[in-house]
Amino acid sequence: MLVKVRSVANVGLESVPIEVEVDVAEQGFPGFTIVGLAS
């Protein structure tokens, strides 16, 4: 199940809007992977 959530990231004194995507799978080992773009 793929879920998208809107949030903010604090960069100095600014708040930058970001989108967080989460994929919850029912099979396999429990764990997580963080993937992102360098700013």
Biopython code that builds the backbone (N, CA, C, O; Angstrom):
import numpy as np
from Bio.PDB.StructureBuilder import StructureBuilder

atoms = [
    (1, "MET", "N", (0.849, -1.167, 0.000)),
    (1, "MET", "CA", (0.000, 0.000, 0.000)),
    (1, "MET", "C", (0.897, 1.232, 0.000)),
    (1, "MET", "O", (1.728, 1.401, 0.892)),
    (2, "LEU", "N", (0.728, 2.083, -0.992)),
    (2, "LEU", "CA", (1.523, 3.300, -1.119)),
    (2, "LEU", "C", (0.731, 4.470, -0.552)),
    (2, "LEU", "O", (-0.433, 4.671, -0.897)),
    (3, "VAL", "N", (1.378, 5.244, 0.328)),
    (3, "VAL", "CA", (0.733, 6.398, 0.960)),
    (3, "VAL", "C", (1.627, 7.615, 0.777)),
    (3, "VAL", "O", (2.845, 7.522, 0.929)),
    (4, "LYS", "N", (1.025, 8.760, 0.447)),
    (4, "LYS", "CA", (1.750, 10.024, 0.338)),
    (4, "LYS", "C", (1.244, 10.975, 1.420)),
    (4, "LYS", "O", (0.038, 11.118, 1.623)),
    (5, "VAL", "N", (2.184, 11.623, 2.112)),
    (5, "VAL", "CA", (1.851, 12.566, 3.178)),
    (5, "VAL", "C", (2.616, 13.856, 2.921)),
    (5, "VAL", "O", (3.799, 13.820, 2.584)),
    (6, "ARG", "N", (1.959, 14.981, 3.075)),
    (6, "ARG", "CA", (2.638, 16.276, 2.945)),
    (6, "ARG", "C", (3.098, 16.722, 4.323)),
    (6, "ARG", "O", (2.375, 16.595, 5.310)),
    (7, "SER", "N", (4.321, 17.249, 4.368)),
    (7, "SER", "CA", (4.907, 17.693, 5.625)),
    (7, "SER", "C", (5.812, 18.881, 5.333)),
    (7, "SER", "O", (5.800, 19.411, 4.222)),
    (8, "VAL", "N", (6.592, 19.303, 6.314)),
    (8, "VAL", "CA", (7.558, 20.383, 6.122)),
    (8, "VAL", "C", (8.894, 19.973, 6.710)),
    (8, "VAL", "O", (8.958, 19.192, 7.659)),
    (9, "ALA", "N", (9.957, 20.509, 6.134)),
    (9, "ALA", "CA", (11.310, 20.309, 6.654)),
    (9, "ALA", "C", (11.846, 21.684, 7.044)),
    (9, "ALA", "O", (11.703, 22.645, 6.288)),
    (10, "ASN", "N", (12.457, 21.776, 8.210)),
    (10, "ASN", "CA", (13.034, 23.035, 8.667)),
    (10, "ASN", "C", (14.447, 23.177, 8.128)),
    (10, "ASN", "O", (15.303, 22.325, 8.361)),
    (11, "VAL", "N", (14.680, 24.273, 7.399)),
    (11, "VAL", "CA", (15.994, 24.581, 6.845)),
    (11, "VAL", "C", (16.360, 25.968, 7.358)),
    (11, "VAL", "O", (15.903, 26.981, 6.826)),
    (12, "GLY", "N", (17.180, 26.001, 8.387)),
    (12, "GLY", "CA", (17.493, 27.287, 9.011)),
    (12, "GLY", "C", (16.244, 27.860, 9.655)),
    (12, "GLY", "O", (15.637, 27.222, 10.516)),
    (13, "LEU", "N", (15.857, 29.056, 9.244)),
    (13, "LEU", "CA", (14.645, 29.683, 9.770)),
    (13, "LEU", "C", (13.444, 29.482, 8.851)),
    (13, "LEU", "O", (12.349, 29.959, 9.150)),
    (14, "GLU", "N", (13.640, 28.780, 7.734)),
    (14, "GLU", "CA", (12.563, 28.556, 6.769)),
    (14, "GLU", "C", (11.957, 27.168, 6.940)),
    (14, "GLU", "O", (12.622, 26.236, 7.393)),
    (15, "SER", "N", (10.696, 27.049, 6.572)),
    (15, "SER", "CA", (10.024, 25.752, 6.498)),
    (15, "SER", "C", (9.755, 25.458, 5.031)),
    (15, "SER", "O", (9.104, 26.244, 4.343)),
    (16, "VAL", "N", (10.257, 24.326, 4.555)),
    (16, "VAL", "CA", (10.136, 23.949, 3.148)),
    (16, "VAL", "C", (9.129, 22.805, 3.042)),
    (16, "VAL", "O", (9.276, 21.796, 3.731)),
    (17, "PRO", "N", (8.102, 22.943, 2.184)),
    (17, "PRO", "CA", (7.143, 21.844, 2.033)),
    (17, "PRO", "C", (7.789, 20.636, 1.348)),
    (17, "PRO", "O", (8.529, 20.789, 0.377)),
    (18, "ILE", "N", (7.503, 19.442, 1.859)),
    (18, "ILE", "CA", (8.013, 18.200, 1.283)),
    (18, "ILE", "C", (6.873, 17.196, 1.179)),
    (18, "ILE", "O", (5.824, 17.366, 1.801)),
    (19, "GLU", "N", (7.088, 16.148, 0.387)),
    (19, "GLU", "CA", (6.146, 15.052, 0.258)),
    (19, "GLU", "C", (6.842, 13.772, 0.697)),
    (19, "GLU", "O", (7.937, 13.467, 0.224)),
    (20, "VAL", "N", (6.220, 13.030, 1.588)),
    (20, "VAL", "CA", (6.788, 11.782, 2.101)),
    (20, "VAL", "C", (5.963, 10.630, 1.537)),
    (20, "VAL", "O", (4.738, 10.623, 1.664)),
    (21, "GLU", "N", (6.632, 9.652, 0.913)),
    (21, "GLU", "CA", (5.953, 8.479, 0.367)),
    (21, "GLU", "C", (6.341, 7.250, 1.181)),
    (21, "GLU", "O", (7.520, 7.022, 1.455)),
    (22, "VAL", "N", (5.341, 6.460, 1.565)),
    (22, "VAL", "CA", (5.571, 5.255, 2.362)),
    (22, "VAL", "C", (4.898, 4.083, 1.667)),
    (22, "VAL", "O", (3.736, 4.173, 1.272)),
    (23, "ASP", "N", (5.629, 2.982, 1.518)),
    (23, "ASP", "CA", (5.080, 1.761, 0.940)),
    (23, "ASP", "C", (5.094, 0.691, 2.021)),
    (23, "ASP", "O", (6.160, 0.278, 2.478)),
    (24, "VAL", "N", (3.909, 0.241, 2.432)),
    (24, "VAL", "CA", (3.791, -0.777, 3.472)),
    (24, "VAL", "C", (3.511, -2.113, 2.795)),
    (24, "VAL", "O", (2.455, -2.298, 2.192)),
    (25, "ALA", "N", (4.464, -3.048, 2.896)),
    (25, "ALA", "CA", (4.319, -4.362, 2.275)),
    (25, "ALA", "C", (3.986, -5.395, 3.347)),
    (25, "ALA", "O", (4.460, -5.300, 4.479)),
    (26, "GLU", "N", (3.179, -6.369, 2.987)),
    (26, "GLU", "CA", (2.786, -7.409, 3.935)),
    (26, "GLU", "C", (3.722, -8.609, 3.904)),
    (26, "GLU", "O", (3.604, -9.498, 4.747)),
    (27, "GLN", "N", (4.652, -8.654, 2.948)),
    (27, "GLN", "CA", (5.559, -9.787, 2.839)),
    (27, "GLN", "C", (6.984, -9.335, 3.098)),
    (27, "GLN", "O", (7.306, -8.155, 2.957)),
    (28, "GLY", "N", (7.827, -10.268, 3.473)),
    (28, "GLY", "CA", (9.242, -9.964, 3.647)),
    (28, "GLY", "C", (9.602, -9.606, 5.081)),
    (28, "GLY", "O", (8.772, -9.672, 5.987)),
    (29, "PHE", "N", (10.855, -9.228, 5.258)),
    (29, "PHE", "CA", (11.362, -8.882, 6.576)),
    (29, "PHE", "C", (10.980, -7.447, 6.940)),
    (29, "PHE", "O", (10.925, -6.581, 6.067)),
    (30, "PRO", "N", (10.716, -7.190, 8.227)),
    (30, "PRO", "CA", (10.431, -5.813, 8.621)),
    (30, "PRO", "C", (11.678, -4.943, 8.501)),
    (30, "PRO", "O", (12.787, -5.403, 8.769)),
    (31, "GLY", "N", (11.501, -3.716, 8.108)),
    (31, "GLY", "CA", (12.616, -2.788, 7.971)),
    (31, "GLY", "C", (12.170, -1.555, 7.209)),
    (31, "GLY", "O", (10.998, -1.427, 6.857)),
    (32, "PHE", "N", (13.099, -0.647, 6.954)),
    (32, "PHE", "CA", (12.757, 0.552, 6.199)),
    (32, "PHE", "C", (13.961, 1.030, 5.406)),
    (32, "PHE", "O", (15.106, 0.736, 5.750)),
    (33, "THR", "N", (13.690, 1.764, 4.350)),
    (33, "THR", "CA", (14.716, 2.351, 3.501)),
    (33, "THR", "C", (14.389, 3.825, 3.319)),
    (33, "THR", "O", (13.252, 4.174, 3.001)),
    (34, "ILE", "N", (15.367, 4.685, 3.516)),
    (34, "ILE", "CA", (15.174, 6.116, 3.326)),
    (34, "ILE", "C", (15.827, 6.504, 2.003)),
    (34, "ILE", "O", (17.014, 6.258, 1.785)),
    (35, "VAL", "N", (15.030, 7.116, 1.123)),
    (35, "VAL", "CA", (15.518, 7.545, -0.182)),
    (35, "VAL", "C", (15.148, 9.008, -0.350)),
    (35, "VAL", "O", (14.018, 9.404, -0.063)),
    (36, "GLY", "N", (16.099, 9.815, -0.814)),
    (36, "GLY", "CA", (15.785, 11.229, -0.997)),
    (36, "GLY", "C", (16.745, 11.876, -1.974)),
    (36, "GLY", "O", (17.733, 11.275, -2.397)),
    (37, "LEU", "N", (16.435, 13.107, -2.322)),
    (37, "LEU", "CA", (17.274, 13.877, -3.220)),
    (37, "LEU", "C", (18.121, 14.847, -2.415)),
    (37, "LEU", "O", (17.649, 15.442, -1.446)),
    (38, "ALA", "N", (19.352, 15.001, -2.814)),
    (38, "ALA", "CA", (20.224, 15.968, -2.141)),
    (38, "ALA", "C", (19.784, 17.377, -2.505)),
    (38, "ALA", "O", (19.388, 17.642, -3.640)),
    (39, "SER", "N", (19.856, 18.269, -1.539)),
    (39, "SER", "CA", (19.443, 19.652, -1.822)),
    (39, "SER", "C", (20.647, 20.552, -1.978)),
    (39, "SER", "O", (20.495, 21.750, -2.219)),
]
sb = StructureBuilder()
sb.init_structure("model")
sb.init_model(0)
sb.init_chain("A")
sb.init_seg("    ")
for serial, (resi, resn, name, xyz) in enumerate(atoms, 1):
    if name == "N":
        sb.init_residue(resn, " ", resi, " ")
    sb.init_atom(name, np.array(xyz, "f"), 0.0, 1.0, " ", f" {name:<3s}", serial, name[0])
structure = sb.get_structure()
